[in-house]
């Protein structure tokens, strides 16, 4: 399902780096009840903010949450 959602978001293939961020986002949601913002993703996921925007060009936090199957983070528009 995640791969289909990724294609809808303009991502042709989910790489290991994509999965690293998706797994991190799912863990954060399980622990805190919300996904991470771009700032938190960039600091704690092991993937820089610049790379996040390359991986998820339509907006890292929102697109990643959608692919991860969780609600978008608070403050995400």
Biopython code that builds the backbone (N, CA, C, O; Angstrom):
import numpy as np
from Bio.PDB.StructureBuilder import StructureBuilder

atoms = [
    (1, "UNK", "N", (0.821, -1.189, 0.000)),
    (1, "UNK", "CA", (0.000, 0.000, 0.000)),
    (1, "UNK", "C", (0.874, 1.266, 0.000)),
    (1, "UNK", "O", (0.573, 2.234, -0.699)),
    (2, "UNK", "N", (1.942, 1.248, 0.780)),
    (2, "UNK", "CA", (2.823, 2.418, 0.871)),
    (2, "UNK", "C", (3.410, 2.774, -0.491)),
    (2, "UNK", "O", (3.536, 3.951, -0.829)),
    (3, "UNK", "N", (3.766, 1.764, -1.264)),
    (3, "UNK", "CA", (4.359, 2.028, -2.571)),
    (3, "UNK", "C", (3.357, 2.663, -3.528)),
    (3, "UNK", "O", (3.729, 3.512, -4.338)),
    (4, "UNK", "N", (2.098, 2.264, -3.444)),
    (4, "UNK", "CA", (1.055, 2.869, -4.285)),
    (4, "UNK", "C", (0.830, 4.328, -3.892)),
    (4, "UNK", "O", (0.704, 5.197, -4.756)),
    (5, "UNK", "N", (0.781, 4.590, -2.601)),
    (5, "UNK", "CA", (0.613, 5.961, -2.116)),
    (5, "UNK", "C", (1.814, 6.808, -2.539)),
    (5, "UNK", "O", (1.655, 7.967, -2.921)),
    (6, "UNK", "N", (3.003, 6.235, -2.471)),
    (6, "UNK", "CA", (4.205, 6.958, -2.888)),
    (6, "UNK", "C", (4.116, 7.350, -4.361)),
    (6, "UNK", "O", (4.462, 8.472, -4.730)),
    (7, "UNK", "N", (3.654, 6.429, -5.196)),
    (7, "UNK", "CA", (3.503, 6.754, -6.623)),
    (7, "UNK", "C", (2.522, 7.902, -6.809)),
    (7, "UNK", "O", (2.744, 8.779, -7.643)),
    (8, "UNK", "N", (1.435, 7.903, -6.033)),
    (8, "UNK", "CA", (0.469, 9.003, -6.108)),
    (8, "UNK", "C", (1.103, 10.326, -5.691)),
    (8, "UNK", "O", (0.669, 11.390, -6.132)),
    (9, "UNK", "N", (2.126, 10.262, -4.845)),
    (9, "UNK", "CA", (2.842, 11.452, -4.380)),
    (9, "UNK", "C", (3.990, 11.834, -5.298)),
    (9, "UNK", "O", (4.738, 12.766, -5.002)),
    (10, "UNK", "N", (4.138, 11.115, -6.423)),
    (10, "UNK", "CA", (5.181, 11.436, -7.384)),
    (10, "UNK", "C", (6.514, 10.761, -7.109)),
    (10, "UNK", "O", (7.533, 11.150, -7.680)),
    (11, "UNK", "N", (6.519, 9.755, -6.243)),
    (11, "UNK", "CA", (7.743, 9.023, -5.909)),
    (11, "UNK", "C", (7.663, 7.674, -6.604)),
    (11, "UNK", "O", (6.822, 6.842, -6.263)),
    (12, "UNK", "N", (8.539, 7.457, -7.578)),
    (12, "UNK", "CA", (8.436, 6.248, -8.398)),
    (12, "UNK", "C", (8.861, 4.989, -7.659)),
    (12, "UNK", "O", (8.342, 3.908, -7.937)),
    (13, "UNK", "N", (9.796, 5.108, -6.722)),
    (13, "UNK", "CA", (10.301, 3.942, -6.004)),
    (13, "UNK", "C", (10.683, 4.338, -4.582)),
    (13, "UNK", "O", (11.306, 5.380, -4.374)),
    (14, "UNK", "N", (10.314, 3.514, -3.602)),
    (14, "UNK", "CA", (10.721, 3.750, -2.220)),
    (14, "UNK", "C", (12.064, 3.069, -1.984)),
    (14, "UNK", "O", (12.172, 1.843, -2.023)),
    (15, "UNK", "N", (13.079, 3.883, -1.740)),
    (15, "UNK", "CA", (14.425, 3.371, -1.489)),
    (15, "UNK", "C", (14.600, 3.078, 0.004)),
    (15, "UNK", "O", (13.696, 3.317, 0.805)),
    (16, "UNK", "N", (15.766, 2.562, 0.362)),
    (16, "UNK", "CA", (16.066, 2.322, 1.778)),
    (16, "UNK", "C", (15.998, 3.612, 2.588)),
    (16, "UNK", "O", (15.569, 3.598, 3.742)),
    (17, "UNK", "N", (16.418, 4.729, 1.989)),
    (17, "UNK", "CA", (16.358, 6.027, 2.693)),
    (17, "UNK", "C", (14.911, 6.445, 2.925)),
    (17, "UNK", "O", (14.586, 6.970, 3.990)),
    (18, "UNK", "N", (14.038, 6.220, 1.946)),
    (18, "UNK", "CA", (12.615, 6.498, 2.146)),
    (18, "UNK", "C", (12.093, 5.675, 3.316)),
    (18, "UNK", "O", (11.436, 6.199, 4.216)),
    (19, "UNK", "N", (12.395, 4.375, 3.293)),
    (19, "UNK", "CA", (11.904, 3.482, 4.349)),
    (19, "UNK", "C", (12.468, 3.861, 5.708)),
    (19, "UNK", "O", (11.791, 3.684, 6.721)),
    (20, "UNK", "N", (13.693, 4.379, 5.756)),
    (20, "UNK", "CA", (14.267, 4.827, 7.022)),
    (20, "UNK", "C", (13.395, 5.926, 7.626)),
    (20, "UNK", "O", (13.113, 5.915, 8.824)),
    (21, "UNK", "N", (12.977, 6.861, 6.800)),
    (21, "UNK", "CA", (12.146, 7.972, 7.270)),
    (21, "UNK", "C", (10.733, 7.488, 7.613)),
    (21, "UNK", "O", (10.168, 7.891, 8.630)),
    (22, "UNK", "N", (10.170, 6.635, 6.774)),
    (22, "UNK", "CA", (8.817, 6.112, 7.026)),
    (22, "UNK", "C", (8.788, 5.333, 8.341)),
    (22, "UNK", "O", (7.868, 5.504, 9.142)),
    (23, "UNK", "N", (9.781, 4.486, 8.565)),
    (23, "UNK", "CA", (9.855, 3.704, 9.802)),
    (23, "UNK", "C", (10.005, 4.619, 11.011)),
    (23, "UNK", "O", (9.372, 4.400, 12.044)),
    (24, "UNK", "N", (10.847, 5.648, 10.879)),
    (24, "UNK", "CA", (11.019, 6.613, 11.958)),
    (24, "UNK", "C", (9.701, 7.316, 12.273)),
    (24, "UNK", "O", (9.333, 7.473, 13.437)),
    (25, "UNK", "N", (9.002, 7.734, 11.229)),
    (25, "UNK", "CA", (7.733, 8.440, 11.405)),
    (25, "UNK", "C", (6.704, 7.542, 12.104)),
    (25, "UNK", "O", (5.985, 7.998, 12.993)),
    (26, "UNK", "N", (6.635, 6.284, 11.709)),
    (26, "UNK", "CA", (5.702, 5.343, 12.349)),
    (26, "UNK", "C", (6.048, 5.150, 13.823)),
    (26, "UNK", "O", (5.154, 5.097, 14.668)),
    (27, "UNK", "N", (7.337, 5.045, 14.133)),
    (27, "UNK", "CA", (7.770, 4.882, 15.524)),
    (27, "UNK", "C", (7.418, 6.110, 16.354)),
    (27, "UNK", "O", (6.969, 5.988, 17.493)),
    (28, "UNK", "N", (7.623, 7.297, 15.778)),
    (28, "UNK", "CA", (7.277, 8.531, 16.490)),
    (28, "UNK", "C", (5.777, 8.607, 16.758)),
    (28, "UNK", "O", (5.348, 9.025, 17.833)),
    (29, "UNK", "N", (4.990, 8.200, 15.771)),
    (29, "UNK", "CA", (3.538, 8.210, 15.947)),
    (29, "UNK", "C", (3.123, 7.229, 17.037)),
    (29, "UNK", "O", (2.259, 7.543, 17.856)),
    (30, "UNK", "N", (3.728, 6.049, 17.057)),
    (30, "UNK", "CA", (3.401, 5.053, 18.083)),
    (30, "UNK", "C", (3.779, 5.550, 19.477)),
    (30, "UNK", "O", (3.065, 5.293, 20.446)),
    (31, "UNK", "N", (4.895, 6.258, 19.574)),
    (31, "UNK", "CA", (5.372, 6.736, 20.867)),
    (31, "UNK", "C", (4.663, 8.004, 21.345)),
    (31, "UNK", "O", (4.399, 8.153, 22.538)),
    (32, "UNK", "N", (4.352, 8.921, 20.419)),
    (32, "UNK", "CA", (3.850, 10.239, 20.809)),
    (32, "UNK", "C", (2.435, 10.548, 20.350)),
    (32, "UNK", "O", (1.843, 11.532, 20.793)),
    (33, "UNK", "N", (1.884, 9.719, 19.467)),
    (33, "UNK", "CA", (0.530, 9.969, 18.989)),
    (33, "UNK", "C", (0.444, 10.988, 17.869)),
    (33, "UNK", "O", (-0.652, 11.384, 17.471)),
    (34, "UNK", "N", (1.589, 11.417, 17.355)),
    (34, "UNK", "CA", (1.635, 12.344, 16.228)),
    (34, "UNK", "C", (2.913, 12.109, 15.442)),
    (34, "UNK", "O", (3.913, 11.643, 15.989)),
    (35, "UNK", "N", (2.874, 12.432, 14.162)),
    (35, "UNK", "CA", (4.071, 12.327, 13.337)),
    (35, "UNK", "C", (5.009, 13.484, 13.635)),
    (35, "UNK", "O", (4.643, 14.430, 14.332)),
    (36, "UNK", "N", (6.203, 13.401, 13.109)),
    (36, "UNK", "CA", (7.215, 14.427, 13.339)),
    (36, "UNK", "C", (7.142, 15.526, 12.294)),
    (36, "UNK", "O", (6.757, 15.289, 11.149)),
    (37, "UNK", "N", (7.514, 16.720, 12.701)),
    (37, "UNK", "CA", (7.620, 17.838, 11.766)),
    (37, "UNK", "C", (8.903, 17.670, 10.951)),
    (37, "UNK", "O", (9.737, 16.822, 11.269)),
    (38, "UNK", "N", (9.057, 18.465, 9.917)),
    (38, "UNK", "CA", (10.253, 18.404, 9.074)),
    (38, "UNK", "C", (11.498, 18.671, 9.912)),
    (38, "UNK", "O", (12.520, 18.006, 9.744)),
    (39, "UNK", "N", (11.412, 19.629, 10.800)),
    (39, "UNK", "CA", (12.563, 19.971, 11.643)),
    (39, "UNK", "C", (13.000, 18.770, 12.483)),
    (39, "UNK", "O", (14.190, 18.462, 12.549)),
    (40, "UNK", "N", (12.053, 18.096, 13.120)),
    (40, "UNK", "CA", (12.368, 16.922, 13.943)),
    (40, "UNK", "C", (12.883, 15.783, 13.063)),
    (40, "UNK", "O", (13.847, 15.106, 13.421)),
    (41, "UNK", "N", (12.238, 15.572, 11.910)),
    (41, "UNK", "CA", (12.709, 14.528, 10.993)),
    (41, "UNK", "C", (14.165, 14.767, 10.612)),
    (41, "UNK", "O", (14.971, 13.836, 10.609)),
    (42, "UNK", "N", (14.501, 16.004, 10.292)),
    (42, "UNK", "CA", (15.862, 16.344, 9.889)),
    (42, "UNK", "C", (16.880, 16.151, 10.987)),
    (42, "UNK", "O", (18.034, 15.823, 10.713)),
    (43, "UNK", "N", (16.471, 16.349, 12.227)),
    (43, "UNK", "CA", (17.404, 16.219, 13.341)),
    (43, "UNK", "C", (17.499, 14.797, 13.869)),
    (43, "UNK", "O", (18.577, 14.368, 14.280)),
    (44, "UNK", "N", (16.401, 14.060, 13.868)),
    (44, "UNK", "CA", (16.387, 12.780, 14.578)),
    (44, "UNK", "C", (16.316, 11.534, 13.699)),
    (44, "UNK", "O", (16.608, 10.438, 14.178)),
    (45, "UNK", "N", (15.944, 11.666, 12.448)),
    (45, "UNK", "CA", (15.755, 10.475, 11.616)),
    (45, "UNK", "C", (17.037, 9.970, 10.972)),
    (45, "UNK", "O", (17.078, 8.849, 10.465)),
    (46, "UNK", "N", (18.084, 10.790, 10.989)),
    (46, "UNK", "CA", (19.320, 10.413, 10.322)),
    (46, "UNK", "C", (19.361, 10.847, 8.865)),
    (46, "UNK", "O", (20.304, 10.518, 8.145)),
    (47, "UNK", "N", (18.347, 11.583, 8.425)),
    (47, "UNK", "CA", (18.266, 12.089, 7.060)),
    (47, "UNK", "C", (18.152, 13.609, 7.150)),
    (47, "UNK", "O", (17.269, 14.124, 7.836)),
    (48, "UNK", "N", (19.037, 14.328, 6.465)),
    (48, "UNK", "CA", (19.044, 15.784, 6.548)),
    (48, "UNK", "C", (17.777, 16.381, 5.928)),
    (48, "UNK", "O", (17.105, 15.739, 5.121)),
    (49, "UNK", "N", (17.467, 17.606, 6.313)),
    (49, "UNK", "CA", (16.287, 18.290, 5.777)),
    (49, "UNK", "C", (16.407, 18.426, 4.259)),
    (49, "UNK", "O", (15.426, 18.241, 3.539)),
    (50, "UNK", "N", (17.585, 18.743, 3.782)),
    (50, "UNK", "CA", (17.803, 18.877, 2.341)),
    (50, "UNK", "C", (17.487, 17.562, 1.625)),
    (50, "UNK", "O", (16.827, 17.563, 0.587)),
    (51, "UNK", "N", (17.955, 16.452, 2.177)),
    (51, "UNK", "CA", (17.679, 15.154, 1.574)),
    (51, "UNK", "C", (16.201, 14.794, 1.694)),
    (51, "UNK", "O", (15.644, 14.173, 0.789)),
    (52, "UNK", "N", (15.557, 15.176, 2.798)),
    (52, "UNK", "CA", (14.124, 14.918, 2.960)),
    (52, "UNK", "C", (13.328, 15.535, 1.813)),
    (52, "UNK", "O", (12.409, 14.912, 1.283)),
    (53, "UNK", "N", (13.682, 16.755, 1.435)),
    (53, "UNK", "CA", (12.976, 17.415, 0.340)),
    (53, "UNK", "C", (13.275, 16.768, -1.013)),
    (53, "UNK", "O", (12.447, 16.827, -1.922)),
    (54, "UNK", "N", (14.445, 16.155, -1.154)),
    (54, "UNK", "CA", (14.727, 15.393, -2.380)),
    (54, "UNK", "C", (13.928, 14.094, -2.396)),
    (54, "UNK", "O", (13.414, 13.692, -3.440)),
    (55, "UNK", "N", (13.823, 13.441, -1.245)),
    (55, "UNK", "CA", (13.098, 12.178, -1.157)),
    (55, "UNK", "C", (11.588, 12.368, -1.283)),
    (55, "UNK", "O", (10.909, 11.578, -1.940)),
    (56, "UNK", "N", (11.069, 13.417, -0.650)),
    (56, "UNK", "CA", (9.628, 13.696, -0.618)),
    (56, "UNK", "C", (9.392, 15.113, -1.133)),
    (56, "UNK", "O", (9.156, 16.025, -0.340)),
    (57, "UNK", "N", (9.451, 15.311, -2.452)),
    (57, "UNK", "CA", (9.412, 16.662, -3.020)),
    (57, "UNK", "C", (8.127, 17.451, -2.767)),
    (57, "UNK", "O", (8.147, 18.680, -2.840)),
    (58, "UNK", "N", (7.034, 16.793, -2.477)),
    (58, "UNK", "CA", (5.776, 17.522, -2.236)),
    (58, "UNK", "C", (5.601, 17.924, -0.778)),
    (58, "UNK", "O", (4.507, 18.315, -0.371)),
    (59, "UNK", "N", (6.653, 17.833, 0.000)),
    (59, "UNK", "CA", (6.596, 18.186, 1.411)),
    (59, "UNK", "C", (6.853, 16.959, 2.254)),
    (59, "UNK", "O", (6.009, 16.065, 2.322)),
    (60, "UNK", "N", (8.011, 16.900, 2.901)),
    (60, "UNK", "CA", (8.419, 15.689, 3.606)),
    (60, "UNK", "C", (7.476, 15.208, 4.700)),
    (60, "UNK", "O", (7.112, 14.033, 4.714)),
    (61, "UNK", "N", (7.079, 16.064, 5.595)),
    (61, "UNK", "CA", (6.270, 15.604, 6.729)),
    (61, "UNK", "C", (4.899, 15.109, 6.276)),
    (61, "UNK", "O", (4.447, 14.042, 6.693)),
    (62, "UNK", "N", (4.254, 15.875, 5.437)),
    (62, "UNK", "CA", (2.905, 15.522, 4.984)),
    (62, "UNK", "C", (2.927, 14.266, 4.109)),
    (62, "UNK", "O", (2.141, 13.345, 4.330)),
    (63, "UNK", "N", (3.828, 14.223, 3.110)),
    (63, "UNK", "CA", (3.906, 13.075, 2.204)),
    (63, "UNK", "C", (4.348, 11.828, 2.950)),
    (63, "UNK", "O", (3.806, 10.744, 2.733)),
    (64, "UNK", "N", (5.340, 11.979, 3.835)),
    (64, "UNK", "CA", (5.828, 10.826, 4.581)),
    (64, "UNK", "C", (4.737, 10.267, 5.488)),
    (64, "UNK", "O", (4.584, 9.050, 5.590)),
    (65, "UNK", "N", (3.984, 11.136, 6.141)),
    (65, "UNK", "CA", (2.898, 10.666, 6.998)),
    (65, "UNK", "C", (1.868, 9.887, 6.187)),
    (65, "UNK", "O", (1.384, 8.842, 6.621)),
    (66, "UNK", "N", (1.546, 10.395, 5.030)),
    (66, "UNK", "CA", (0.578, 9.720, 4.166)),
    (66, "UNK", "C", (1.088, 8.332, 3.771)),
    (66, "UNK", "O", (0.344, 7.354, 3.846)),
    (67, "UNK", "N", (2.346, 8.243, 3.354)),
    (67, "UNK", "CA", (2.947, 6.970, 2.969)),
    (67, "UNK", "C", (3.046, 6.034, 4.172)),
    (67, "UNK", "O", (2.860, 4.825, 4.035)),
    (68, "UNK", "N", (3.337, 6.587, 5.345)),
    (68, "UNK", "CA", (3.461, 5.781, 6.566)),
    (68, "UNK", "C", (2.105, 5.310, 7.077)),
    (68, "UNK", "O", (2.035, 4.419, 7.923)),
    (69, "UNK", "N", (1.029, 5.904, 6.568)),
    (69, "UNK", "CA", (-0.314, 5.498, 6.991)),
    (69, "UNK", "C", (-0.731, 6.083, 8.319)),
    (69, "UNK", "O", (-1.514, 5.484, 9.057)),
    (70, "UNK", "N", (-0.201, 7.266, 8.625)),
    (70, "UNK", "CA", (-0.557, 7.944, 9.867)),
    (70, "UNK", "C", (-1.094, 9.336, 9.538)),
    (70, "UNK", "O", (-0.887, 9.839, 8.434)),
    (71, "UNK", "N", (-1.788, 9.963, 10.506)),
    (71, "UNK", "CA", (-2.272, 11.334, 10.251)),
    (71, "UNK", "C", (-1.115, 12.308, 10.080)),
    (71, "UNK", "O", (-0.034, 12.098, 10.631)),
    (72, "UNK", "N", (-1.340, 13.360, 9.326)),
    (72, "UNK", "CA", (-0.281, 14.350, 9.140)),
    (72, "UNK", "C", (0.036, 15.010, 10.472)),
    (72, "UNK", "O", (-0.839, 15.137, 11.327)),
    (73, "UNK", "N", (1.294, 15.435, 10.654)),
    (73, "UNK", "CA", (1.707, 16.055, 11.916)),
    (73, "UNK", "C", (0.938, 17.332, 12.215)),
    (73, "UNK", "O", (0.465, 18.015, 11.306)),
    (74, "UNK", "N", (0.823, 17.639, 13.479)),
    (74, "UNK", "CA", (0.192, 18.905, 13.868)),
    (74, "UNK", "C", (0.988, 20.058, 13.292)),
    (74, "UNK", "O", (2.218, 20.014, 13.262)),
    (75, "UNK", "N", (0.315, 21.063, 12.846)),
    (75, "UNK", "CA", (0.966, 22.233, 12.273)),
    (75, "UNK", "C", (1.296, 22.090, 10.802)),
    (75, "UNK", "O", (1.832, 23.017, 10.195)),
    (76, "UNK", "N", (0.987, 20.954, 10.224)),
    (76, "UNK", "CA", (1.251, 20.707, 8.799)),
    (76, "UNK", "C", (0.067, 21.240, 8.004)),
    (76, "UNK", "O", (-1.082, 20.933, 8.320)),
    (77, "UNK", "N", (0.340, 22.039, 6.969)),
    (77, "UNK", "CA", (-0.752, 22.574, 6.164)),
    (77, "UNK", "C", (-0.841, 21.899, 4.822)),
    (77, "UNK", "O", (-1.711, 22.234, 4.019)),
]
sb = StructureBuilder()
sb.init_structure("model")
sb.init_model(0)
sb.init_chain("A")
sb.init_seg("    ")
for serial, (resi, resn, name, xyz) in enumerate(atoms, 1):
    if name == "N":
        sb.init_residue(resn, " ", resi, " ")
    sb.init_atom(name, np.array(xyz, "f"), 0.0, 1.0, " ", f" {name:<3s}", serial, name[0])
structure = sb.get_structure()
